[in-house]
Amino acid sequence: MSRQIGVKAACLCIVLIGVILVCGTCNSKTMKEKEALQRTVEEVNTADWYLCSNRVPVYDAEYQQMAKYVMDGRAVQVKAIGEEWVEIKSQGLIGYITRADFDNFFSEISLNVG
């Protein structure tokens, strides 16, 4: 009888340790995801955001026109403004627009998240 109680207690301890390990792993993963989300929110809140008011061609790093355009009404992050080119980030992708298009079709906006 005492042997059965000892086996049940040992099994219970093993199950309890397993539950603690699983909860610890889940908590660690959740914390990492929360930190990544916080970094993204901080980047969004500190970026310079501009709204495009026209179809504007976007160029790659070699200043070759890409197939996609910044569409009317799309918000983009402006990473750097040069004399000829403006570096933008849209939907996680880096592109370049001409300074003339930037001056003519983009206006600064405020975008605060969370």
Secondary structure, DSSP 8 states (H G I E B T S, - for coil): -HHHHHHHHHHHHHHHHHHHHHHHHHHHHHHHHHHHHHHHHHHHHHSEEEEE-S-EEEE-TT--EEEEEE-TT-EEEEEEE-SSEEEEEETTEEEEEEHHHHHHHEEEE-----
